[in-house]
Amino acid sequence: MNRTTGTRPATPPKTVTPRPARRRGPRRHTHRDLAVLCVLLGLPILLDLALVWGPTLASVALSFTTWDGVGDIHWAGLNNYADLFADYPQFWPAVRNNLLWLAALGLLATPFGLLLAVLIDRGVRFSRLYQSTLYMPVVLSLAVVGFIAQLILSRDQGALNALLGRQDHPVDWLGDPDLNIWMILLAACWRHTGYVMILYLAGLKSVDPELKEAAAIDGANERQAFFRVVLPALRPVNVIVGVITVIEALRAFDIVYAVNKGRNGLELLSVLVTDNIIGEASRIGFGSAIAVVLLLVSLGFIITYLVQELRGEQRR
Amino acid sequence: MVHSPGSGPGGCAHRAARGVTRRSLLRGAAAGAGAVAVPALLTACGSGPGGGVTLGSNASDAVPKRAYADAFAAYEKKSKKDVKVNTVNHENINRYLQGTPDDVFTWFAGYRMQYFARKGLLADISDLWRGFDGFSDAVKKQSTGEDGKQYFVPYYYYPWAVFHRKSVFRTRGYEIPKNFDQYRALARQMQKDGLTPFALGDKEGWPAMGTFDYLDMRANGYDFHIALMRGEKSWTSPQVRQVFDLWRGLLPYHQKGANGRTWQEAAQSLQQKKTGMAVLGLPHPGQQFTVQNRADLDFFPFPEIDPAFGQEAVEAPVDGFLLAKKARNRAGAEDLLRFLATPQAELIYLKSDPNNVAVNSGAGTGSYDALQKKAVRLVSGARQISQFMDRDTRPDFASTVLIQAIQQFIGDPDDIDGLVNGIERQKKQIFAAD
């Protein structure tokens, strides 16, 4: 908008003056602009290259070598991968557990968190109490959740066997490889549910109540109003929750490590990487190969997500 | 604990890597040591003060930590020099030693020390050894690298044996078993008496290794066991299958759910008289027994299986100190090591941690309790001394293959074929990696 002022009475009053057209051709940047660009754009790019791309590419390169962290590096071709797929007994259980983890967080904890958020948002009694109780585990680190799980689930001295009155025939919640992953998933879901709930609560507060009213006037019942109107309106939150769920599932590590170092039924890809690289073992080539597998799995999800997002962007 | 393999932040990896090939490979990675180093970069790195000696200790449990502190305090008082102790997790020893390690650090004797000596990460202390007194030839051998030079200052050791409570054996009239048949018969009798014969907790992955070691040494002899650990014998051989077979026969007498139980819980069950025996090292039940109960704790050597080998081998891991090749204060570090090799220094430690025994024969046994004296007799009568599975073999093999294999065996003892085949395949890859 251009305000007419008393200093230019001759010009006829116009409500909108078009902005002077930009000069065509390449833009000119002053040195200052360039400096700002370098700092604001260049630095993050450099950091990104150094802290993300460098290590990633190094890991990929190292995965084709045998290196123990001390001596020279020898190329091993695809040997690490062949050994990994064929002769490493922990590998496939770890892949399976990672997928289980993803399924449990995505299909159980996330919908449950949404349900709790909706219930609390509708203002059930004591909703503030529920809200804080359910959110409490989120402030704990997963390692701490692991220690709590041990206090409850330990075979001989745990609370659960005592509560169930099974001291004479205790259930080995954490030592039985058919059972322990489910117990740990339960503990992980306990934390994840609160996380998801709080995100959805924030999202629900921002949904315009008029939308719901309009839906009601159009004759939608509550279910329809929720699934057809409210949930689509929550799309940005859905995306965030989805991303967080995938990240949490793929980087799961600390809880199983706290319980039994991720062995005997609790294997995860991240644990195998740690066992081989960070531990005393220093099988860096072999461990890198596992890390590359984890990277590929993650990339699968990242690419799917990006494609979806870009398509959605075009449609809008 | 002393053995537990695993991982934790303990290393500093920000030093430039050595070796041309590696450097060229990683040049593209601006982070220097690549993905591997990033977590380590974030951990604090201990840096020593100018004059004193820095010492990396992995003793984080209260009892040994205080005992070490007493010994170092005695040195500081005597020499008027500082010892700065950094409590570090040594699981990351490779990168710890390549980064900025402390001058002196705690470690274990045997193959697990030799492995790092071969990598060129340890300083040769043969000169110091010429001045040492009171160490037996067997101990010297355990402190010597493959190149014939000494790298290790032994400090204390603790034997593994079959622990039990005197009162339980007395009231029930149990006899100490000498051979494997008597051992099994005793287990059967205990079960009949409503007692779980063997306590076992293998959640950490290493406690059950001691049982394997003894079964193997008794059935196949020390030489076979050591050759197996060094990757020279096949895990699919009939000898190894026999070991797992013998073990499988004993497993029904063990506490159930061993993979979900810590060794502390196992030792407590022995203390509470819920279990009759436990194959453990001296400090393990030692730490779980109260002072009043300690007099009731006793042990006997693992029974004979093959008369050709008798009970001549004893598993007695030696803990001690190493000098890092990158030590900044070498003269000070050597002076400290010279002190730590004396019987006096060992006795100061043992005063606060009576669950071990001094290595130096010059250390008087006057202050020892009955258990320690018995431990000394057991080890001094041994013809061979082994260190422990995860100290007699490569660290990568022990921590990524054997721990998992033994846990798998405890969970499902019937698939011995699949088990030994899996171990052997992985062994070939790991031992071929050098």
Interface residues (C-beta under 8 A of the other chain):
Chain A: L46 L49 A50 L51 G54 P55 T56 L57 A58 S59 A61 L62 T65 T66 W67 D68 G69 V70 G71 D72 I73 D83 D87 Y88 P89 Q90 S154 R155 D156 Q157 P170 D172 W173 L174 G175 D176 P177 N180 N260 K261 R263 N264 T274 D275 N276 I277 I278 G279 E280 A281 S282 R283 I284 S288 A291
Chain B: P5 G6 S7 G19 T21 R22 L25 L26 G28 A29 A30 A31 G34 A35 V36 V38 P39 A40 H90 E91 N92 I93 N94 R95 Q98 K119 G120 L121 K203 E204 G205 K256 G257 A258 N259 G260 R261 E265 S269 P395 D396 S399 T400 I403 Q404 Q407 Q408 G411 G422 R425 Q426 Q429 I430 A433 D434
